Amino acid sequence: MKLRYMIEYALRDRIRNPRYEPIGVWAQGPGPGLDLVIEFLPGNADADEDAQWVVNRLVEAGLVEPRGERKGRTWHLSAATYRRLGQPAAYVRQRGFEPLQQEQMVLQSV
């Protein structure tokens, strides 16, 4: 399994002893779309708020949509984004089927 990730750093003590410290990670899971998880170390609430603001702007623009709740929440590319990319089937592979859809598919195949 291949993951892409980015470690986020913050510049600390700019005047006396400037240094960059890791504060969190953005990780993209395997697959055709954006399956994004963002985690920050304790004590970095400002960075976490900034990251959430960026992701919320992407959601508002219709580029990504959330999946899951609270701590386990991830984001993936929206159906509209996949349509614009010319890959509508990739959205279904990324998001999966709803339980009702699965049941209907089984009934249709029988």
C-alpha positions as CSV (number, residue, x, y, z in Angstrom):
1,M,0.0,0.0,0.0
2,K,1.4,3.4,-1.0
3,L,0.6,6.5,1.0
4,R,1.5,10.1,0.2
5,Y,2.0,12.4,3.1
6,M,3.2,15.8,3.9
7,I,4.7,16.8,7.3
8,E,3.6,20.2,8.3
9,Y,6.2,22.4,10.1
10,A,5.9,25.6,12.1
11,L,8.6,28.2,12.5
12,R,9.2,28.6,16.3
13,D,11.1,31.3,18.2
14,R,11.8,33.5,15.1
15,I,14.2,35.9,16.9
16,R,16.4,34.1,19.4
17,N,16.6,30.6,18.1
18,P,14.7,30.2,14.8
19,R,13.8,26.6,14.1
20,Y,11.1,24.5,12.3
21,E,9.2,21.9,14.4
22,P,6.9,19.3,13.0
23,I,3.3,20.0,14.1
24,G,1.2,17.6,12.0
25,V,0.7,15.4,9.0
26,W,-1.5,15.4,5.9
27,A,-1.9,11.9,4.5
28,Q,-3.4,10.8,1.2
29,G,-4.5,7.2,1.1
30,P,-4.1,4.8,-1.9
31,G,-6.6,4.9,-4.7
32,P,-7.7,7.0,-7.6
33,G,-9.0,10.0,-5.6
34,L,-8.2,12.2,-2.7
35,D,-8.7,10.3,0.5
36,L,-7.2,12.8,2.9
37,V,-6.6,12.6,6.7
38,I,-5.2,15.5,8.7
39,E,-3.7,15.0,12.2
40,F,-1.9,17.6,14.4
41,L,0.1,17.1,17.5
42,P,-1.4,18.4,20.7
43,G,-0.8,22.1,21.3
44,N,-1.2,23.1,17.6
45,A,-4.8,24.2,17.6
46,D,-4.1,27.2,15.4
47,A,-2.6,25.0,12.7
48,D,-5.5,22.6,13.0
49,E,-8.0,25.5,12.6
50,D,-6.1,26.7,9.5
51,A,-6.1,23.2,7.9
52,Q,-9.8,22.8,8.6
53,W,-10.5,26.2,7.0
54,V,-8.7,25.1,3.8
55,V,-10.6,21.8,3.7
56,N,-13.9,23.5,4.3
57,R,-13.2,25.9,1.5
58,L,-12.6,22.9,-0.8
59,V,-16.0,21.4,0.4
60,E,-17.8,24.7,-0.2
61,A,-16.3,24.9,-3.7
62,G,-17.7,21.4,-4.4
63,L,-14.2,19.9,-5.0
64,V,-14.2,17.4,-2.1
65,E,-16.8,15.9,0.2
66,P,-16.4,14.5,3.7
67,R,-16.8,10.9,4.8
68,G,-17.1,9.8,8.4
69,E,-17.5,11.7,11.6
70,R,-15.3,13.8,14.0
71,K,-11.9,12.2,14.6
72,G,-12.2,9.6,11.8
73,R,-13.3,12.0,9.2
74,T,-11.6,11.9,5.8
75,W,-12.3,13.8,2.5
76,H,-12.4,12.6,-1.1
77,L,-12.9,14.2,-4.4
78,S,-16.6,14.9,-5.2
79,A,-18.7,13.4,-7.9
80,A,-18.7,16.7,-9.8
81,T,-14.9,16.8,-9.7
82,Y,-14.6,13.3,-11.1
83,R,-17.1,14.2,-13.9
84,R,-15.0,17.3,-14.8
85,L,-11.9,15.0,-14.9
86,G,-13.8,12.6,-17.2
87,Q,-13.7,9.7,-14.7
88,P,-17.2,9.4,-13.2
89,A,-16.7,5.7,-12.4
90,A,-13.7,6.5,-10.2
91,Y,-16.0,8.3,-7.8
92,V,-18.1,5.2,-7.3
93,R,-14.9,3.1,-6.7
94,Q,-13.6,5.7,-4.2
95,R,-16.8,6.3,-2.3
96,G,-18.3,2.8,-2.5
97,F,-22.0,1.8,-2.5
98,E,-24.6,2.6,0.0
99,P,-26.1,-0.4,1.8
100,L,-29.4,0.0,0.0
101,Q,-27.7,0.2,-3.4
102,Q,-25.8,-3.0,-2.5
103,E,-29.1,-4.8,-1.6
104,Q,-30.7,-3.6,-4.9
105,M,-27.7,-4.9,-7.0
106,V,-27.9,-8.3,-5.3
107,L,-31.7,-8.5,-5.9
108,Q,-31.2,-7.5,-9.6
109,S,-28.6,-10.1,-10.2
110,V,-30.7,-13.0,-8.8
